[in-house]
């Protein structure tokens, strides 16, 4: 029975009680027991005016994209009594959520369908915004905490989540760059290494990203199974310990241990930050998380090169070990924000069910293989072999993203997993080599300034990357007020901006003027921030975590591809001077730009396929039920399809 139907259509002399179904606009149905012996006693159903303007074949997912359980009347995969609420669409000023225990604002009663007498929906309190079948929010004061105190607690919790996002994500990204090549000479002299031992030092410095890949899937499951605050504290303390060990290293194994600890700590803390952000159920805070992640991946390498510049490209650091932990203060600030989140803990997400934990562990084996290959390929592998490994890993990532996008537990309506792969693939692997080339060009011009009269200041190259980071945050915040259809377009628009950035970069000499870098970097940052934030709309925490487990493997794949292409150009040219070496690296980077543009187009196609497949089922079901209601109205009785609950 539809909320627009008249209960009087049922025969009044039927001696049996009927179980009819209440249709939701997204094609799902909820069974409602209605005694129909005396139809005069039944109140007339009120139409749901909020969704009358939507086309009947367009699914409207008000709370979740999962089918409804016939036993509990709740979304499948949820425990009985759990409330499923979407992220609020409040603006940035609405970061502070309502106090714990206080219900949300009541909707217009004239817009809510009136449940028939005797139905289970009649037990819900008036004005409750909880979905059908959920326990609903508690009454004011039910938790025993006064409203003012609860409001203060919510303020501290939201502030802590915001500060954690703005500090933890940059601290994690700053652990990724490997600038050991810039301090090889002082490191060799301090450690007493021969020239043959320098490759081992470079490999030890590059262990952070493989360790992070190993830790993220396991930490995602731990953050959903146990307290995310405890997982966060463990990760940040391990990250700080790794930074301290690297800054005090006296041998190559100590450097390797410190870098591995940094990677493990970053990988443990990363999913915990996302879970704490999702606990706030605030769309603006989720957008800030997405924009900060994209911004941090863009500025990580420029900031690392600022701390340890190329020889002759600026003032050398006082200690060569700064290259293995350049900014420990950012990680310390993240730890302080984590303690604020622990103190001001207010609401928690329900623990993940076994099916979700199993799906989150799905990328663990492939990503561990990627991490292993990322280390092994540095031992004498040819650039061609590295390129083949990177291509195979990219195909595997696309397969995982497509498989996860179709899943009911870790899938998302707007292809979050695919957009996470795009973000990882063209953020750090594109901005990092660009920063290195620009820094090297500035150092060479500064070294030859006495002859040419042209000087270069490597610090100027921070400005375009900072502008790109700001564009990523603004692009992400621009999606807060978007509707579902507009957000779908924003995902495609973000990919389009990334493709434009690649094309502009191909037409730009990244080794000339630093201000020219604004042309490709600003659209790159804005596109990635917009696409990532828009894809997280209506995505559950499981879908966001699954996408996160694929994002940093994409970073590793991108690094493997660009470095192999640059190494291949160096082997082909065999440069004898610094200028020739810079030309070879630039040529390899331009080939990578072409490959990145092609891969972005492929990712757009995959994203469209995943989102179309998720929409196809609900739309077909909605059209079928619409035809059934039309036939039932023409015949003057209830169609048979209206009596069968459907799982969508």
C-alpha positions as CSV (number, residue, x, y, z in Angstrom):
1,X,0.0,0.0,0.0
2,X,1.4,3.4,-1.0
3,X,1.0,6.4,1.3
4,X,-1.0,8.0,-1.5
5,X,-3.5,5.2,-1.6
6,X,-6.8,5.2,0.3
7,X,-7.2,2.4,2.9
8,X,-10.9,2.3,1.9
9,X,-10.0,0.5,-1.3
10,X,-9.6,-2.7,0.7
11,X,-12.8,-4.8,1.2
12,X,-14.4,-4.1,4.6
13,X,-15.8,-7.6,4.9
14,X,-12.5,-9.4,4.8
15,X,-12.4,-11.5,8.0
16,X,-8.6,-11.7,8.0
17,X,-6.0,-9.1,9.0
18,X,-3.9,-8.1,6.1
19,X,-0.2,-7.3,6.0
20,X,0.3,-4.5,3.6
21,X,3.5,-2.6,2.6
22,X,4.3,1.0,2.9
23,X,6.3,2.2,-0.1
24,X,9.3,4.4,0.3
25,X,10.1,6.7,-2.7
26,X,13.4,4.9,-3.4
27,X,11.6,1.7,-4.3
28,X,12.0,-0.1,-0.9
29,X,9.0,-1.2,1.1
30,X,8.3,-1.7,4.8
31,X,5.7,-4.3,6.0
32,X,3.0,-2.8,8.2
33,X,0.3,-4.9,9.9
34,X,-3.1,-3.2,9.5
35,X,-6.4,-4.7,10.7
36,X,-8.9,-3.9,7.9
37,X,-12.1,-5.4,9.2
38,X,-13.5,-1.9,9.9
39,X,-12.2,0.5,7.4
40,X,-14.2,3.4,8.8
41,X,-11.9,3.3,11.9
42,X,-8.8,3.7,9.8
43,X,-7.4,7.2,9.4
44,X,-6.8,8.5,5.9
45,X,-3.1,8.3,4.9
46,X,-1.5,11.7,4.4
47,X,0.7,12.1,1.3
48,X,4.4,12.8,1.7
49,X,4.6,16.2,0.1
50,X,8.4,16.4,0.4
51,X,9.0,14.0,-2.5
52,X,6.0,14.6,-4.8
53,X,8.2,16.8,-7.1
54,X,10.7,14.0,-7.7
55,X,10.3,11.8,-10.8
56,X,9.0,8.3,-9.9
57,X,12.0,6.6,-11.6
58,X,14.6,8.5,-9.6
59,X,15.7,6.8,-6.3
60,X,15.6,9.0,-3.2
61,X,17.9,7.6,-0.6
62,X,17.1,9.7,2.5
63,X,19.1,7.7,5.0
64,X,21.1,4.9,3.3
65,X,21.6,3.1,0.0
66,X,21.2,-0.3,1.6
67,X,18.1,-2.4,1.3
68,X,15.6,-2.6,4.2
69,X,15.5,-5.6,6.4
70,X,12.0,-7.2,6.6
71,X,12.6,-8.4,10.1
72,X,13.6,-5.1,11.8
73,X,12.4,-2.5,9.2
74,X,15.9,-1.1,9.3
75,X,18.6,-0.8,6.7
76,X,20.3,-4.2,6.1
77,X,23.6,-4.5,7.9
78,X,22.5,-2.4,10.9
79,X,21.7,-3.6,14.4
80,X,18.3,-3.3,15.8
81,X,17.7,0.0,17.5
82,X,20.5,1.8,15.6
83,X,19.8,5.2,14.2
84,X,21.0,5.8,10.7
85,X,21.4,9.5,10.0
86,X,23.1,11.1,7.0
87,X,25.8,13.7,7.4
88,X,24.2,17.0,8.1
89,X,24.3,19.6,5.3
90,X,25.0,22.5,7.6
91,X,27.5,25.1,6.4
92,X,30.9,25.6,7.9
93,X,29.3,27.5,10.8
94,X,27.3,24.5,11.6
95,X,30.2,22.3,12.6
96,X,29.0,22.2,16.1
97,X,26.3,19.6,16.2
98,X,23.3,19.4,18.4
99,X,23.8,18.3,22.0
100,X,23.9,14.7,22.8
101,X,20.5,13.4,23.7
102,X,18.6,16.3,22.1
103,X,16.5,15.3,19.1
104,X,16.8,17.1,15.8
105,X,14.4,19.7,14.7
106,X,11.0,18.2,14.0
107,X,9.9,18.2,10.3
108,X,6.6,19.6,9.1
109,X,3.9,17.2,10.5
110,X,1.8,17.8,7.4
111,X,4.6,16.3,5.3
112,X,5.0,13.1,7.2
113,X,2.7,10.1,6.4
114,X,0.4,9.1,9.2
115,X,0.9,5.5,10.2
116,X,-2.3,3.4,10.5
117,X,-3.6,2.5,13.9
118,X,-1.9,-0.6,15.3
119,X,1.3,-0.3,13.1
120,X,4.7,-0.4,14.6
121,X,5.5,3.1,13.3
122,X,3.0,4.6,15.6
123,X,5.2,4.0,18.5
124,X,7.8,6.6,17.2
125,X,7.6,9.9,19.1
126,X,6.1,12.9,17.4
127,X,8.6,15.0,15.6
128,X,11.3,12.4,15.5
129,X,13.5,12.4,12.4
130,X,14.8,8.9,12.9
131,X,14.2,6.6,9.9
132,X,11.4,4.1,10.0
133,X,12.3,1.1,12.2
134,X,15.1,2.9,14.1
135,X,15.0,3.6,17.8
136,X,15.1,7.4,17.2
137,X,16.9,10.1,19.2
138,X,16.5,10.1,22.9
139,X,14.3,12.6,24.6
140,X,15.8,15.7,26.1
141,X,17.5,15.0,29.3
142,X,17.3,11.2,28.8
143,X,21.0,10.8,29.1
144,X,21.0,12.6,32.5
145,X,23.3,15.3,31.2
146,X,22.0,18.9,31.2
147,X,21.5,20.5,27.9
148,X,24.1,23.2,28.4
149,X,26.7,20.8,29.5
150,X,25.9,18.6,26.5
151,X,26.2,21.6,24.2
152,X,29.7,22.4,25.6
153,X,30.7,18.8,25.2
154,X,29.6,18.9,21.5
155,X,31.5,22.1,21.0
156,X,34.7,20.5,22.3
157,X,34.2,17.3,20.3
158,X,33.6,19.1,17.0
159,X,36.5,21.5,17.7
160,X,38.8,18.5,18.5
161,X,37.7,16.7,15.3
162,X,38.4,19.9,13.2
163,X,41.8,20.5,14.8
164,X,42.7,16.8,14.4
165,X,41.8,16.9,10.7
166,X,44.0,20.0,10.1
167,X,47.0,18.6,11.9
168,X,47.0,14.8,11.7
169,X,46.6,14.6,7.9
170,X,49.5,17.0,7.2
171,X,51.6,15.1,9.7
172,X,50.8,11.8,7.9
173,X,51.6,13.3,4.5
174,X,54.8,14.9,5.6
175,X,56.1,11.4,6.6
176,X,56.0,10.2,2.9
177,X,58.7,12.3,1.1
178,X,62.1,10.7,0.7
179,X,64.7,13.5,0.3
180,X,67.7,11.4,1.3
181,X,69.4,12.2,-2.0
182,X,69.8,15.8,-0.8
183,X,71.9,14.8,2.2
184,X,73.9,11.9,0.9
185,X,77.3,13.5,1.3
186,X,76.9,14.5,5.0
187,X,75.1,11.3,5.8
188,X,77.9,9.2,4.3
189,X,80.5,11.1,6.2
190,X,78.6,10.9,9.5
191,X,77.7,7.2,9.2
192,X,81.1,6.2,7.8
193,X,79.6,4.6,4.7
194,X,81.3,3.7,1.5
195,X,79.8,4.7,-1.8
196,X,78.5,1.2,-2.2
197,X,76.4,1.6,1.0
198,X,74.6,4.7,-0.1
199,X,71.8,2.7,-2.0
200,X,71.0,1.0,1.3
201,X,70.5,4.4,3.0
202,X,68.2,5.5,0.2
203,X,66.1,2.3,0.5
204,X,65.9,2.7,4.2
205,X,64.6,6.2,3.9
206,X,61.9,5.0,1.5
207,X,60.3,2.4,3.7
208,X,57.6,4.8,5.1
209,X,55.1,4.4,2.3
210,X,55.3,0.6,2.1
211,X,54.8,0.4,5.9
212,X,51.8,2.7,5.7
213,X,50.2,0.5,3.0
214,X,50.5,-2.5,5.3
215,X,49.0,-0.8,8.3
216,X,46.0,1.0,6.8
217,X,43.6,-2.0,6.2
218,X,44.3,-3.5,9.6
219,X,43.9,-0.2,11.3
220,X,40.6,0.4,9.5
221,X,39.2,-2.8,11.0
222,X,40.6,-1.9,14.4
223,X,39.1,1.6,14.3
224,X,35.6,0.0,13.6
225,X,36.0,-2.9,16.1
226,X,37.6,-1.0,19.0
227,X,37.7,2.6,20.2
228,X,39.0,4.8,17.3
229,X,40.4,7.2,19.9
230,X,42.7,4.5,21.3
231,X,43.7,3.5,17.8
232,X,44.5,7.1,17.0
233,X,46.6,7.6,20.1
234,X,48.6,4.5,19.3
235,X,49.2,5.6,15.8
236,X,50.3,9.1,16.6
237,X,52.6,8.1,19.4
238,X,54.2,5.5,17.1
239,X,54.6,8.2,14.5
240,X,56.2,10.6,16.9
241,X,58.4,7.8,18.2
242,X,59.5,7.1,14.6
243,X,60.3,10.7,14.0
244,X,62.4,10.8,17.2
245,X,64.3,7.6,16.3
246,X,65.1,8.9,12.8
247,X,66.3,12.2,14.2
248,X,68.6,10.4,16.5
249,X,69.7,7.6,14.1
250,X,73.4,6.7,14.1
251,X,73.3,3.7,11.8
252,X,71.4,2.7,8.6
253,X,69.3,0.1,10.5
254,X,68.2,2.8,12.9
255,X,67.2,5.0,10.0
256,X,65.2,2.1,8.6
257,X,63.5,1.4,11.9
258,X,62.5,5.0,12.4
259,X,61.1,5.3,8.9
260,X,59.1,2.0,9.3
261,X,57.7,3.3,12.6
262,X,56.6,6.5,10.9
263,X,54.8,4.6,8.2
264,X,53.1,2.2,10.7
265,X,52.1,5.1,12.9
266,X,50.7,7.1,10.0
267,X,48.9,4.1,8.6
268,X,47.3,3.4,12.0
269,X,46.2,7.0,12.7
270,X,44.8,7.7,9.2
271,X,41.6,5.5,9.4
272,X,41.0,6.5,13.0
273,X,40.9,10.2,12.0
274,X,38.3,9.4,9.4
275,X,36.1,7.5,11.8
276,X,36.2,10.3,14.3
277,X,35.2,12.8,11.6
278,X,32.3,10.5,10.6
279,X,31.2,10.3,14.2
280,X,30.3,14.0,14.1
281,X,27.8,13.3,11.2
282,X,28.6,16.7,9.7
283,X,28.9,17.2,6.0
284,X,31.1,20.4,6.3
285,X,33.6,18.6,8.5
286,X,33.7,15.7,6.1
287,X,34.4,18.1,3.3
288,X,37.2,19.7,5.3
289,X,38.7,16.2,5.8
290,X,38.6,15.6,2.0
291,X,40.1,19.0,1.2
292,X,42.8,18.7,3.8
293,X,43.8,15.2,2.5
294,X,44.2,16.5,-1.1
295,X,46.0,19.6,0.1
296,X,48.4,17.7,2.3
297,X,49.4,15.3,-0.5
298,X,50.1,18.3,-2.8
299,X,52.3,20.3,-0.4
300,X,54.1,17.4,1.3
301,X,57.1,17.2,-1.1
302,X,57.5,21.0,-1.5
303,X,57.6,21.4,2.3
304,X,60.1,18.5,2.6
305,X,62.3,20.1,0.0
306,X,62.1,23.4,1.9
307,X,63.5,21.6,5.0
308,X,66.2,19.8,3.1
309,X,67.0,21.7,-0.1
310,X,69.2,20.4,-2.9
311,X,73.0,21.1,-2.5
312,X,73.5,24.7,-3.6
313,X,69.8,25.4,-3.7
314,X,69.6,27.0,-0.3
315,X,70.9,26.9,3.3
316,X,71.6,23.3,4.2
317,X,70.0,21.9,7.3
318,X,72.0,21.9,10.5
319,X,71.6,18.1,10.9
320,X,71.4,15.7,7.9
321,X,68.9,13.6,9.8
322,X,66.3,16.3,9.3
323,X,65.6,14.7,6.0
324,X,64.1,11.6,7.8
325,X,61.7,13.6,10.0
326,X,61.5,17.3,8.9
327,X,58.4,18.5,10.9
328,X,57.9,16.7,14.2
329,X,56.0,19.7,15.6
330,X,53.0,19.0,13.3
331,X,52.8,15.4,14.7
332,X,53.0,16.8,18.2
333,X,50.1,19.2,17.5
334,X,48.1,16.3,16.1
335,X,48.7,14.3,19.3
336,X,47.4,17.3,21.4
337,X,44.3,17.4,19.2
338,X,43.8,13.7,19.7
339,X,43.8,14.1,23.5
340,X,41.2,16.8,23.1
341,X,39.1,14.3,21.1
342,X,39.5,11.7,23.9
343,X,38.5,14.2,26.6
344,X,35.5,15.5,24.7
345,X,34.2,12.2,23.4
346,X,30.4,12.5,22.9
347,X,28.9,10.1,20.3
348,X,30.3,6.9,18.9
349,X,29.5,5.0,15.7
350,X,28.1,1.5,16.2
351,X,30.8,-1.2,15.9
352,X,31.2,-2.7,12.5
353,X,29.6,-6.1,11.8
354,X,31.6,-9.0,10.6
355,X,30.7,-8.5,7.0
356,X,32.0,-4.9,7.0
357,X,35.3,-5.9,8.7
358,X,35.8,-8.7,6.1
359,X,35.3,-6.3,3.2
360,X,37.7,-3.8,4.7
361,X,40.3,-6.5,4.9
362,X,39.8,-7.3,1.2
363,X,42.6,-4.9,0.0
364,X,45.0,-6.1,2.7
365,X,46.7,-8.8,0.7
366,X,47.0,-6.8,-2.6
367,X,48.3,-3.7,-0.8
368,X,50.8,-5.8,1.1
369,X,52.0,-7.2,-2.2
370,X,52.3,-3.6,-3.6
371,X,54.3,-2.6,-0.6
372,X,56.7,-5.6,-1.0
373,X,57.1,-4.9,-4.7
374,X,57.7,-1.2,-3.9
375,X,60.8,-2.3,-1.8
376,X,62.0,-5.1,-4.0
377,X,62.0,-3.1,-7.3
378,X,64.6,-0.8,-5.9
379,X,67.2,-3.6,-6.0
380,X,68.5,-3.5,-9.5
381,X,65.2,-3.7,-11.4
382,X,65.2,-2.1,-14.8
383,X,62.9,0.8,-15.5
384,X,60.9,-1.4,-17.9
385,X,60.3,-4.0,-15.3
386,X,59.2,-1.4,-12.8
387,X,56.8,0.0,-15.3
388,X,55.3,-3.4,-15.9
389,X,54.8,-3.9,-12.1
390,X,53.2,-0.5,-11.8
391,X,50.8,-1.2,-14.7
392,X,49.7,-4.5,-13.1
393,X,49.2,-2.8,-9.8
394,X,47.1,-0.1,-11.4
395,X,44.8,-2.7,-13.0
396,X,44.5,-4.5,-9.6
397,X,43.5,-1.2,-8.0
398,X,40.8,-0.5,-10.6
399,X,39.4,-4.0,-10.1
400,X,39.3,-3.5,-6.3
401,X,37.6,-0.2,-6.7
402,X,35.0,-1.6,-9.1
403,X,34.3,-4.6,-6.9
404,X,33.9,-2.4,-3.8
405,X,31.7,0.1,-5.6
406,X,29.1,-2.6,-6.3
407,X,29.1,-4.0,-2.8
408,X,26.2,-3.0,-0.5
409,X,28.4,-2.6,2.6
410,X,31.5,-0.7,1.3
411,X,30.0,0.8,-1.9
412,X,28.9,4.4,-2.1
413,X,26.4,6.2,-4.4
414,X,29.0,8.5,-6.0
415,X,32.0,6.2,-6.5
416,X,34.0,7.1,-3.4
417,X,36.6,4.3,-3.9
418,X,37.3,5.3,-7.5
419,X,37.8,9.0,-6.6
420,X,40.1,8.0,-3.7
421,X,42.3,6.1,-6.3
422,X,42.3,9.2,-8.5
423,X,43.3,11.4,-5.6
424,X,46.2,9.2,-4.7
425,X,47.3,8.7,-8.2
426,X,47.6,12.3,-9.4
427,X,48.2,14.4,-6.3
428,X,51.5,13.4,-4.7
429,X,52.9,11.6,-7.8
430,X,52.2,14.7,-9.9
431,X,53.1,17.5,-7.4
432,X,56.1,15.8,-6.0
433,X,58.2,15.5,-9.2
434,X,57.0,19.0,-10.2
435,X,58.4,20.4,-7.0
436,X,61.6,18.5,-7.4
437,X,62.2,19.8,-10.9
438,X,61.3,23.4,-10.0
439,X,63.6,23.2,-7.0
440,X,66.5,21.8,-9.0
441,X,66.0,24.4,-11.7
442,X,66.1,27.2,-9.1
443,X,69.2,25.7,-7.5
444,X,71.0,25.6,-10.9
445,X,70.1,29.2,-11.7
446,X,71.3,30.3,-8.3
447,X,74.6,28.4,-8.7
448,X,75.3,30.1,-12.1
449,X,74.0,33.5,-11.1
450,X,77.5,35.0,-11.2
451,X,77.8,34.1,-14.9
452,X,74.2,34.5,-16.2
453,X,73.0,37.2,-13.8
454,X,69.8,35.2,-13.2
455,X,69.0,34.1,-9.7
456,X,66.5,31.6,-8.4
457,X,64.9,31.4,-5.0
458,X,63.6,27.9,-4.2
459,X,61.3,29.4,-1.6
460,X,59.2,31.0,-4.3
461,X,58.1,27.6,-5.5
462,X,56.1,27.1,-2.3
463,X,53.6,29.8,-3.3
464,X,52.0,27.9,-6.2
465,X,51.7,24.7,-4.1
466,X,50.2,26.7,-1.2
467,X,47.7,28.2,-3.6
468,X,46.8,24.7,-4.9
469,X,46.3,23.5,-1.3
470,X,43.9,26.5,-0.6
471,X,42.1,25.7,-3.8
472,X,41.6,22.1,-2.7
473,X,40.0,23.2,0.6
474,X,37.8,25.7,-1.2
475,X,36.7,23.2,-3.8
476,X,35.8,20.7,-1.1
477,X,33.8,23.2,0.9
478,X,31.9,24.2,-2.2
479,X,30.2,20.8,-2.2
480,X,28.6,21.1,1.2
481,X,25.3,22.5,0.0
482,X,25.1,20.5,-3.1
483,X,22.2,18.1,-3.8
484,X,22.8,14.5,-4.8
485,X,22.6,15.2,-8.5
486,X,24.8,18.3,-8.2
487,X,27.4,16.3,-6.3
488,X,27.4,13.7,-9.0
489,X,28.2,16.4,-11.5
490,X,30.9,17.8,-9.1
491,X,32.6,14.5,-9.1
492,X,32.9,14.6,-12.9
493,X,33.8,18.3,-12.9
494,X,36.6,17.6,-10.4
495,X,38.0,14.9,-12.7
496,X,37.7,17.3,-15.6
497,X,39.7,20.0,-13.8
498,X,42.4,17.4,-13.1
499,X,42.6,16.6,-16.8
500,X,42.8,20.3,-17.6
501,X,45.6,20.6,-15.1
502,X,47.5,17.8,-16.8
503,X,47.1,19.4,-20.2
504,X,48.1,22.8,-19.0
505,X,51.2,21.3,-17.3
506,X,52.2,19.7,-20.6
507,X,52.1,23.1,-22.2
508,X,54.1,24.7,-19.3
509,X,57.8,24.7,-18.7
510,X,57.9,23.7,-15.0
511,X,61.6,24.6,-14.8
512,X,61.2,28.2,-15.8
513,X,59.3,30.7,-13.8
514,X,57.7,29.6,-10.5
515,X,54.6,31.7,-11.1
516,X,53.8,29.6,-14.2
517,X,53.1,26.7,-11.9
518,X,49.9,28.4,-10.7
519,X,48.3,27.5,-14.0
520,X,48.3,23.7,-13.6
521,X,48.4,23.5,-9.8
522,X,45.3,25.5,-8.9
523,X,42.9,23.6,-11.1
524,X,44.6,20.3,-9.9
525,X,43.9,21.2,-6.2
526,X,40.4,22.5,-6.8
527,X,39.5,19.4,-8.9
528,X,40.8,16.9,-6.5
529,X,39.2,18.6,-3.4
530,X,35.9,19.0,-5.2
531,X,35.7,15.4,-6.5
532,X,36.8,13.8,-3.3
533,X,34.4,15.8,-1.1
534,X,31.5,15.3,-3.5
535,X,32.1,11.5,-3.7
536,X,31.8,11.2,0.1
537,X,28.2,12.6,0.1
538,X,25.9,9.9,1.6
539,X,28.8,7.5,1.8
540,X,28.9,5.3,4.9
541,X,32.0,5.1,7.1
542,X,32.7,1.6,5.6
543,X,32.7,3.0,2.1
544,X,35.0,5.9,3.1
545,X,37.4,3.5,4.8
546,X,37.5,1.1,1.9
547,X,38.4,4.0,-0.4
548,X,41.1,5.1,2.0
549,X,42.7,1.7,1.8
550,X,43.0,2.2,-2.0
551,X,44.2,5.8,-2.0
552,X,47.7,5.3,-0.7
553,X,48.4,2.2,-2.8
554,X,47.6,4.5,-5.7
555,X,50.2,6.9,-4.4
556,X,52.8,4.1,-4.5
557,X,51.7,3.1,-8.0
558,X,52.0,6.7,-9.2
559,X,55.5,7.0,-7.7
560,X,56.6,3.8,-9.3
561,X,55.4,4.8,-12.7
562,X,56.9,8.3,-12.7
563,X,60.2,7.3,-11.3
564,X,60.6,4.4,-13.7
565,X,59.8,6.7,-16.6
566,X,62.3,9.3,-15.4
567,X,65.0,6.6,-14.9
568,X,64.3,5.3,-18.4
569,X,64.9,8.7,-19.9
570,X,68.2,9.1,-17.9
571,X,69.4,5.7,-19.1
572,X,68.6,6.6,-22.7
573,X,70.2,10.1,-22.6
574,X,73.2,9.2,-20.4
575,X,73.6,12.9,-19.3
576,X,77.1,14.3,-18.5
577,X,76.1,17.6,-17.0
578,X,73.5,18.9,-14.5
579,X,71.5,20.6,-17.3
580,X,71.4,17.4,-19.3
581,X,70.2,15.4,-16.2
582,X,67.5,18.0,-15.6
583,X,66.4,17.7,-19.2
584,X,66.1,13.9,-18.9
585,X,64.1,14.1,-15.7
586,X,61.8,16.7,-17.3
587,X,61.3,14.5,-20.4
588,X,60.4,11.5,-18.2
589,X,58.0,13.7,-16.2
590,X,56.2,14.8,-19.4
591,X,55.7,11.2,-20.4
592,X,54.2,10.6,-17.0
593,X,51.8,13.5,-17.5
594,X,50.5,11.9,-20.7
595,X,50.0,8.6,-18.8
596,X,48.3,10.4,-15.9
597,X,45.9,12.1,-18.2
598,X,44.9,8.8,-19.9
599,X,44.5,7.1,-16.5
600,X,42.3,9.9,-15.3
601,X,40.0,9.4,-18.3
602,X,39.9,5.7,-17.5
603,X,39.0,6.4,-13.9
604,X,36.2,8.7,-15.0
605,X,34.8,5.9,-17.1
606,X,35.1,3.5,-14.2
607,X,33.4,5.9,-11.8
608,X,30.5,6.4,-14.3
609,X,30.1,2.6,-14.6
610,X,30.1,2.1,-10.8
611,X,27.5,4.8,-10.1
612,X,25.3,3.8,-13.0
613,X,25.3,0.1,-11.8
614,X,24.2,1.2,-8.3
615,X,21.4,3.4,-9.7
616,X,20.1,0.8,-12.1
617,X,18.6,-1.5,-9.6
618,X,16.5,1.1,-7.6
619,X,15.4,2.9,-10.7
620,X,14.2,-0.3,-12.4
621,X,12.4,-1.3,-9.1
622,X,10.8,2.2,-8.9
623,X,9.5,2.0,-12.5
624,X,8.1,-1.4,-11.9
625,X,6.2,-0.3,-8.9
626,X,5.0,2.8,-10.6
627,X,3.5,0.7,-13.4
628,X,1.9,-1.5,-10.8
629,X,0.3,1.4,-9.0
630,X,-1.1,2.7,-12.2
631,X,-2.6,-0.6,-13.1
632,X,-4.0,-1.0,-9.6
633,X,-5.6,2.5,-9.8
634,X,-7.2,1.7,-13.1
635,X,-8.6,-1.6,-11.8
636,X,-9.8,-0.2,-8.5
637,X,-8.0,-2.7,-6.3
638,X,-4.5,-3.3,-4.9
639,X,-2.0,-4.7,-7.3
640,X,-0.3,-7.9,-6.3
641,X,3.1,-6.2,-6.4
642,X,2.0,-3.9,-3.6
643,X,1.6,-6.9,-1.3
644,X,5.1,-8.2,-1.7
645,X,7.9,-6.6,0.4
646,X,11.0,-6.1,-1.7
647,X,14.6,-5.9,-0.7
648,X,15.4,-3.6,-3.6
